[in-house]
Amino acid sequence: MTALATLALVIWLYLIFLHGRFWQAGPVLTARVPASAPSVAIVVPARDEAEVIAATLRSLLAQDYPGPFRVILVDDGSTDGTGAIARGLDDPRLTVLTGAPRPAGWSGKLWAVQQGLLATGDSELVLLTDADIVHDPRHLGTLVAKAEDDGLDMVSEMVELACDSLAERALVPAFVFFFQLLYPFDWVNDSQKATAAAAGGTVLIRRRALRRTNGVEAVRGALIDDVALATAVKRGGRIFLGHSVLARSVRPYPDFADIWRMVARTAYVQLRFSPLLLAATTLGMALTWLVPPAAALFADGPARWCGLITWVLLAGSYLPTLRRFGRSAAWAPFLPLIAAFYMAATIGSACNHHFGRGVAWKGRAYEGDGR
């Protein structure tokens, strides 16, 4: 146990001091007005979003943006009247397209996005946003100002997530924390680093970057489409990823099963459907998250002290994220238990794949290769 506890401590010393300051609460884009206002097309793929689509579209149409913009909603085979609700808004700046059947090799969302992109004309910038995101009127201008001021090809933000139910309070802040651990924002925003990522709820991208990378067609089968697109754009371009205070998701996750399904949908995709990567990830997560509290509680001597110090370090690294979500610091010591939930959901994702249940979302099943 002493060797394992010492190794866990070394891992956390590296993570805290050398892993791109992943634990920090920023960067955050505050409201700003762009010095120039190029044309923007906003593409919203939507599948069975009747409960939220009106609020999303109204917030987009209410953008206080000094330049021309339009909104294109692609109704991706909805059965709940999503398209009819959108058409009922009757705004000349809003175009509602009925999505065509998905061709082989395309993920459902990216095929809907592609159809929207084909309808964007010659707009200089394209904003890709999810159907469950409500935007502050200043949001579009803020995104454009960041792109124009810093000469960026892509600006993406992780929007504010719902954190109301017990399941959300327990698990959602950690979801953001683990995302930052996988993709430290400092490294994403550093043009000298290979790390690339985006948050699909808000992605502002230049037309020229879409042309250079062959757009979403180049990543058409990806289920983790935001990261795949950011990776393509960063090869030869500059990107930014931060946290938003001007956009929020209105999709609730009322119980633990909802979050389990959300994680299980893409966790094994992230591991490229590899049993070896799954085994290595499981062992690594156990060492990183479970060994410290186990050593602190059940070992003695040097192992206990290493475990205790490591537990304090990992709990302390979680505090900026908890503050961002307005959650009590009392959640911090329970981060290993929360990590165990995500680890179990990852194993569940692999089980779904290997038992033939594949990947499913919004009533649509995908093949085992992620397409």
WOWO-V866470 format. One record per backbone hydrogen bond with DSSP energy under -1.0 kcal/mol. NH is the residue of the N-H (numbers start at 1). CO is the residue of the C=O. If there is no record, write none. Layout:
NH;CO, NH;CO
This chain:
5;1, 6;2, 7;3, 8;4, 9;5, 10;6, 11;7, 12;8, 13;9, 14;10, 15;11, 16;12, 17;13, 18;14, 22;19, 24;21, 29;243, 40;68, 41;125, 42;70, 43;127, 44;72, 46;74, 52;49, 53;49, 56;52, 57;53, 58;54, 59;55, 60;56, 61;57, 62;58, 63;60, 64;137, 65;63, 70;40, 71;93, 72;42, 73;95, 74;44, 75;97, 76;46, 76;74, 77;75, 85;81, 86;82, 87;83, 88;84, 89;86, 90;87, 94;91, 95;71, 97;73, 99;75, 106;103, 107;220, 111;107, 112;108, 113;109, 114;110, 115;111, 116;112, 117;113, 118;114, 119;116, 120;117, 123;120, 125;39, 126;205, 127;41, 128;203, 129;43, 133;130, 134;248, 136;246, 139;136, 142;138, 143;139, 144;140, 145;141, 146;142, 147;143, 148;144, 149;145, 150;146, 152;147, 153;238, 154;238, 155;204, 156;240, 157;202, 158;242, 160;247, 169;165, 170;166, 171;167, 172;168, 175;171, 176;172, 177;173, 178;174, 179;175, 180;176, 181;177, 182;178, 183;179, 188;184, 189;185, 193;190, 202;199, 203;128, 204;155, 205;126, 206;153, 207;124, 210;206, 211;207, 212;208, 213;209, 215;210, 218;215, 219;216, 220;217, 222;219, 225;223, 228;224, 229;225, 230;226, 231;227, 232;228, 233;229, 234;230, 236;234, 240;154, 242;156, 243;27, 244;158, 248;134, 249;160, 250;132, 259;255, 260;256, 261;257, 262;258, 263;259, 264;260, 265;261, 266;263, 267;263, 270;266, 272;269, 273;268, 274;271, 278;274, 279;275, 280;276, 281;277, 282;278, 283;279, 284;280, 285;281, 286;282, 287;283, 288;284, 289;285, 290;286, 291;286, 294;290, 295;291, 296;292, 297;293, 298;294, 299;295, 305;301, 306;302, 307;303, 308;304, 309;305, 310;306, 311;307, 312;308, 313;309, 314;310, 315;311, 316;312, 317;313, 322;318, 323;319, 324;320, 325;321, 326;323, 327;322, 331;328, 332;329, 334;331, 335;332, 338;334, 339;335, 340;336, 341;337, 342;338, 343;339, 344;340, 345;341, 346;342, 347;343, 348;344, 349;345, 350;346, 351;347, 352;348, 353;349, 354;350, 355;351, 356;353, 357;352, 358;352, 361;364, 364;361, 366;359, 370;367
